[in-house]
Amino acid sequence: MVKFQNIEIVGWFIWWTIRNVEITRQAFEALLAKVGLKYSPKEASNRSSFLKAIARVQGEEKKEGLLLRKIKARGKEYVYGLVDERVDTSEHLHYHHECNMHFFVDTGSMICDNATHRAYQLVLKYYDHYQLTMDSDDVREVIKRMLTDTYAVSVRDRGGIYFVPGKFGEVIEALEKVIAGLGSECYLAMAPQIDEERTKKSIYRAFVEGLKERIEDFRQRLEDNLSDGVRKNAARKNEALVNRLSEYKDMRKEIEFYADALDFQAGSLREELEGLGARLEKKLAE
């Protein structure tokens, strides 16, 4: 059992406020490294930077007659149509589809049928800026993703307050220092939870409710993957099933961790998840 000032605790409740942040990714990674943390979500930053660039062009350049229209946003590829809006001498609006722009999440690369088109050049410009710069939303997303490695559980329906098991106290303290280094309007607060039965029960309820929702979501996506033989080729379908297997293993690990940490029986949760896992593994072995 973890001790805090000679008091036995089961973990920490944490919450944070992140406001008015603009920091280079390099500086943010330096803050993490200074306290012994490391996190580099390249794929997430690629997607986020691209969507921010799109939003900025749509917002700032729309009045200039430049329109970006989403054609496809599926998995690892985005396709946008670049459209020019014109007004003729009779004050009639005309729209002309100029070209298509493709963005690939994995590599962070873009191609366009007309590389000189003004809208495409603007997207490239803003994309490069957001690849180098993080704002408040980016930092919040990094925090939430890092918390998945600590088996954090949201204890409110709308999030905002999380329970982190006691053994990860040093990680949370390090993260607290990182957030404090972002500016006076940023902080992370942590409160120790004493090892008592009532506390364990409340954390148990939050964990079980959250996990049941994830299992149901997992079940639905697994059914979709298993039945999706028409739209997907065999390789893509197999990749989707491998992703589900990784998800299944993560949830199984969390069940075992919390069952041990909170000393509760997880029989029904195990059975429900194992049934889905067996079906998934059988399909992958075919």
ChimeraX attribute file (.defattr): number of C-alpha atoms within 10 A of each C-alpha:
attribute: neighborCount
match mode: 1-to-1
recipient: residues
	/A:1	12
	/A:2	16
	/A:3	15
	/A:4	15
	/A:5	6
	/A:6	7
	/A:7	12
	/A:8	16
	/A:9	20
	/A:10	23
	/A:11	28
	/A:12	22
	/A:13	19
	/A:14	19
	/A:15	15
	/A:16	16
	/A:17	13
	/A:18	19
	/A:19	16
	/A:20	13
	/A:21	17
	/A:22	16
	/A:23	15
	/A:24	16
	/A:25	19
	/A:26	12
	/A:27	14
	/A:28	20
	/A:29	15
	/A:30	15
	/A:31	21
	/A:32	19
	/A:33	14
	/A:34	13
	/A:35	16
	/A:36	11
	/A:37	15
	/A:38	13
	/A:39	13
	/A:40	10
	/A:41	12
	/A:42	14
	/A:43	15
	/A:44	15
	/A:45	22
	/A:46	21
	/A:47	21
	/A:48	19
	/A:49	24
	/A:50	25
	/A:51	16
	/A:52	17
	/A:53	22
	/A:54	22
	/A:55	15
	/A:56	16
	/A:57	18
	/A:58	18
	/A:59	12
	/A:60	10
	/A:61	16
	/A:62	14
	/A:63	10
	/A:64	10
	/A:65	14
	/A:66	20
	/A:67	22
	/A:68	22
	/A:69	15
	/A:70	14
	/A:71	13
	/A:72	12
	/A:73	12
	/A:74	8
	/A:75	9
	/A:76	13
	/A:77	15
	/A:78	19
	/A:79	20
	/A:80	20
	/A:81	18
	/A:82	23
	/A:83	18
	/A:84	18
	/A:85	15
	/A:86	15
	/A:87	11
	/A:88	8
	/A:89	7
	/A:90	6
	/A:91	8
	/A:92	8
	/A:93	10
	/A:94	10
	/A:95	13
	/A:96	11
	/A:97	13
	/A:98	12
	/A:99	16
	/A:100	20
	/A:101	21
	/A:102	18
	/A:103	20
	/A:104	18
	/A:105	20
	/A:106	14
	/A:107	11
	/A:108	19
	/A:109	12
	/A:110	19
	/A:111	14
	/A:112	18
	/A:113	13
	/A:114	14
	/A:115	14
	/A:116	9
	/A:117	13
	/A:118	13
	/A:119	22
	/A:120	23
	/A:121	14
	/A:122	16
	/A:123	23
	/A:124	17
	/A:125	12
	/A:126	19
	/A:127	24
	/A:128	15
	/A:129	15
	/A:130	20
	/A:131	20
	/A:132	14
	/A:133	19
	/A:134	21
	/A:135	16
	/A:136	16
	/A:137	15
	/A:138	17
	/A:139	20
	/A:140	16
	/A:141	14
	/A:142	15
	/A:143	15
	/A:144	12
	/A:145	14
	/A:146	19
	/A:147	19
	/A:148	13
	/A:149	11
	/A:150	18
	/A:151	21
	/A:152	23
	/A:153	22
	/A:154	20
	/A:155	20
	/A:156	11
	/A:157	10
	/A:158	7
	/A:159	10
	/A:160	12
	/A:161	18
	/A:162	22
	/A:163	25
	/A:164	26
	/A:165	23
	/A:166	22
	/A:167	17
	/A:168	17
	/A:169	18
	/A:170	11
	/A:171	17
	/A:172	21
	/A:173	14
	/A:174	17
	/A:175	22
	/A:176	19
	/A:177	16
	/A:178	23
	/A:179	23
	/A:180	15
	/A:181	14
	/A:182	21
	/A:183	14
	/A:184	11
	/A:185	12
	/A:186	18
	/A:187	19
	/A:188	17
	/A:189	14
	/A:190	19
	/A:191	11
	/A:192	20
	/A:193	20
	/A:194	18
	/A:195	17
	/A:196	11
	/A:197	9
	/A:198	10
	/A:199	15
	/A:200	18
	/A:201	13
	/A:202	11
	/A:203	20
	/A:204	19
	/A:205	12
	/A:206	17
	/A:207	20
	/A:208	16
	/A:209	13
	/A:210	16
	/A:211	17
	/A:212	14
	/A:213	11
	/A:214	14
	/A:215	18
	/A:216	13
	/A:217	12
	/A:218	18
	/A:219	17
	/A:220	12
	/A:221	15
	/A:222	21
	/A:223	13
	/A:224	12
	/A:225	18
	/A:226	16
	/A:227	12
	/A:228	13
	/A:229	12
	/A:230	8
	/A:231	9
	/A:232	13
	/A:233	10
	/A:234	12
	/A:235	9
	/A:236	13
	/A:237	17
	/A:238	16
	/A:239	13
	/A:240	17
	/A:241	20
	/A:242	15
	/A:243	11
	/A:244	20
	/A:245	19
	/A:246	11
	/A:247	16
	/A:248	18
	/A:249	13
	/A:250	14
	/A:251	19
	/A:252	16
	/A:253	13
	/A:254	17
	/A:255	21
	/A:256	14
	/A:257	14
	/A:258	19
	/A:259	15
	/A:260	12
	/A:261	16
	/A:262	17
	/A:263	11
	/A:264	13
	/A:265	13
	/A:266	14
	/A:267	10
	/A:268	9
	/A:269	15
	/A:270	14
	/A:271	11
	/A:272	14
	/A:273	20
	/A:274	15
	/A:275	10
	/A:276	17
	/A:277	20
	/A:278	12
	/A:279	12
	/A:280	19
	/A:281	14
	/A:282	9
	/A:283	12
	/A:284	13
	/A:285	6
	/A:286	5
